[in-house]
Amino acid sequence: MSDRDIMKIETARELGLWEQIQSDGWESLTNAECGRVGGIMGKKIKDLKTR
């Protein structure tokens, strides 16, 4: 599992989406939920690069 995958799972957990993903898969998320996960991941990556 890549670092990006781990970050994606951690972000989904923070947003309370992980149980839904485990039971129904990533494809069960709405576009808005996917965008939220991606946006938060992008912010985390940017923050890591500026440290």
NUDOGU-830394 format. One record per residue: y, x, z of N, C-alpha, C, O in turn. Coordinates in Angstrom, 3 decimals. Example, Ala and Ser with C-alpha at 12.3 -4.5 7.8 and 13.67 -1.06 7.14 Angstrom:
// residues 2
REC:npy:npx:npz:capy:capx:capz:cpy:cpx:cpz:opy:opx:opz
REC:-5.690:13.190:7.800:-4.500:12.300:7.800:-3.300:13.200:7.800:-3.319:14.236:8.465
REC:-2.250:12.850:7.080:-1.060:13.670:7.140:0.030:12.900:7.870:1.138:13.409:8.039
***
This chain:
// residues 51
REC:npy:npx:npz:capy:capx:capz:cpy:cpx:cpz:opy:opx:opz
REC:-1.175:0.854:0.000:0.000:0.000:0.000:1.241:0.902:0.000:1.339:1.845:0.785
REC:2.174:0.596:-0.885:3.371:1.430:-1.018:4.390:1.111:0.083:4.300:0.089:0.762
REC:5.349:2.007:0.235:6.427:1.785:1.209:7.195:0.514:0.874:7.624:-0.215:1.768
REC:7.367:0.252:-0.417:8.091:-0.942:-0.858:7.321:-2.204:-0.471:7.919:-3.189:-0.037
REC:5.994:-2.177:-0.628:5.173:-3.329:-0.236:5.272:-3.583:1.268:5.375:-4.728:1.709
REC:5.238:-2.512:2.038:5.350:-2.637:3.495:6.702:-3.236:3.864:6.781:-4.111:4.726
REC:7.768:-2.765:3.214:9.101:-3.298:3.483:9.186:-4.772:3.090:9.830:-5.564:3.778
REC:8.542:-5.135:1.996:8.559:-6.530:1.548:7.871:-7.429:2.567:8.363:-8.517:2.865
REC:6.755:-6.989:3.095:6.031:-7.767:4.104:6.848:-7.863:5.391:6.942:-8.935:5.988
REC:7.441:-6.743:5.820:8.274:-6.762:7.031:9.442:-7.734:6.870:9.770:-8.473:7.799
REC:10.059:-7.734:5.708:11.189:-8.630:5.449:10.733:-10.082:5.459:11.411:-10.943:6.019
REC:9.593:-10.358:4.844:9.058:-11.725:4.842:8.772:-12.188:6.267:9.012:-13.347:6.605
REC:8.266:-11.294:7.094:8.020:-11.638:8.501:9.327:-11.954:9.218:9.404:-12.921:9.977
REC:10.354:-11.139:8.979:11.657:-11.362:9.614:12.226:-12.726:9.237:12.900:-13.364:10.046
REC:11.958:-13.172:8.017:12.479:-14.449:7.533:11.572:-15.627:7.877:11.898:-16.774:7.571
REC:10.435:-15.345:8.512:9.516:-16.411:8.888:8.706:-16.953:7.726:8.240:-18.091:7.773
REC:8.532:-16.153:6.684:7.816:-16.592:5.485:6.386:-16.056:5.403:5.621:-16.476:4.535
REC:6.022:-15.151:6.281:4.748:-14.450:6.152:3.539:-15.379:6.253:2.574:-15.209:5.509
REC:3.574:-16.350:7.152:2.433:-17.266:7.283:2.216:-18.042:5.988:1.081:-18.215:5.547
REC:3.299:-18.506:5.385:3.202:-19.227:4.114:2.628:-18.317:3.025:1.788:-18.749:2.235
REC:3.070:-17.082:2.982:2.593:-16.131:1.979:1.116:-15.845:2.183:0.358:-15.776:1.215
REC:0.696:-15.677:3.437:-0.713:-15.414:3.714:-1.590:-16.577:3.289:-2.684:-16.367:2.765
REC:-1.131:-17.794:3.506:-1.977:-18.951:3.194:-1.894:-19.362:1.732:-2.897:-19.783:1.156
REC:-0.708:-19.247:1.114:-0.526:-19.769:-0.242:-0.161:-18.716:-1.281:-0.120:-19.020:-2.473
REC:0.101:-17.497:-0.858:0.445:-16.426:-1.788:1.938:-16.327:-2.050:2.705:-17.239:-1.740
REC:2.332:-15.198:-2.629:3.742:-14.954:-2.921:4.295:-15.983:-3.894:5.477:-16.322:-3.836
REC:3.446:-16.483:-4.791:3.912:-17.434:-5.800:4.335:-18.770:-5.201:4.941:-19.588:-5.892
REC:4.023:-19.004:-3.925:4.404:-20.262:-3.281:5.868:-20.270:-2.827:6.397:-21.317:-2.455
REC:6.517:-19.109:-2.858:7.915:-19.038:-2.436:8.827:-19.620:-3.508:8.539:-19.533:-4.702
REC:9.919:-20.207:-3.067:10.919:-20.698:-4.012:11.719:-19.510:-4.553:11.659:-18.405:-4.013
REC:12.465:-19.760:-5.625:13.320:-18.703:-6.167:14.324:-18.226:-5.131:14.611:-17.032:-5.043
REC:14.856:-19.151:-4.352:15.829:-18.785:-3.320:15.195:-17.884:-2.264:15.806:-16.907:-1.830
REC:13.977:-18.208:-1.854:13.287:-17.393:-0.846:12.989:-16.004:-1.396:13.167:-15.006:-0.698
REC:12.538:-15.938:-2.642:12.277:-14.633:-3.266:13.562:-13.819:-3.356:13.567:-12.615:-3.098
REC:14.645:-14.487:-3.722:15.932:-13.807:-3.807:16.396:-13.282:-2.469:16.971:-12.197:-2.382
REC:16.147:-14.050:-1.429:16.530:-13.623:-0.082:15.739:-12.382:0.313:16.309:-11.425:0.838
REC:14.421:-12.388:0.063:13.586:-11.221:0.379:14.089:-10.006:-0.397:14.277:-8.933:0.176
REC:14.307:-10.177:-1.700:14.771:-9.066:-2.529:16.147:-8.562:-2.128:16.392:-7.355:-2.128
REC:17.044:-9.472:-1.787:18.386:-9.077:-1.381:18.388:-8.275:-0.098:19.096:-7.274:0.017
REC:17.606:-8.708:0.852:17.525:-7.985:2.129:16.867:-6.629:1.921:17.290:-5.633:2.508
REC:15.825:-6.587:1.078:15.186:-5.304:0.782:16.178:-4.346:0.128:16.225:-3.166:0.476
REC:16.966:-4.848:-0.813:17.964:-4.012:-1.476:18.967:-3.441:-0.495:19.345:-2.273:-0.585
REC:19.394:-4.269:0.441:20.337:-3.803:1.470:19.689:-2.734:2.347:20.320:-1.729:2.675
REC:18.419:-2.955:2.729:17.724:-1.962:3.561:17.580:-0.635:2.821:17.785:0.428:3.406
REC:17.228:-0.695:1.541:17.058:0.525:0.746:18.389:1.259:0.631:18.444:2.481:0.777
REC:19.458:0.515:0.371:20.792:1.116:0.269:21.178:1.778:1.588:21.710:2.888:1.596
REC:20.910:1.097:2.701:21.227:1.659:4.013:20.437:2.937:4.280:20.967:3.884:4.861
REC:19.173:2.969:3.858:18.355:4.164:4.059:18.887:5.343:3.245:18.861:6.483:3.707
REC:19.369:5.066:2.035:19.874:6.132:1.166:21.195:6.701:1.657:21.509:7.860:1.386
REC:21.974:5.897:2.376:23.285:6.370:2.832:23.229:7.043:4.196:24.258:7.492:4.702
REC:22.083:7.119:4.781:21.954:7.775:6.096:22.009:9.264:5.968:21.917:9.974:6.970
***
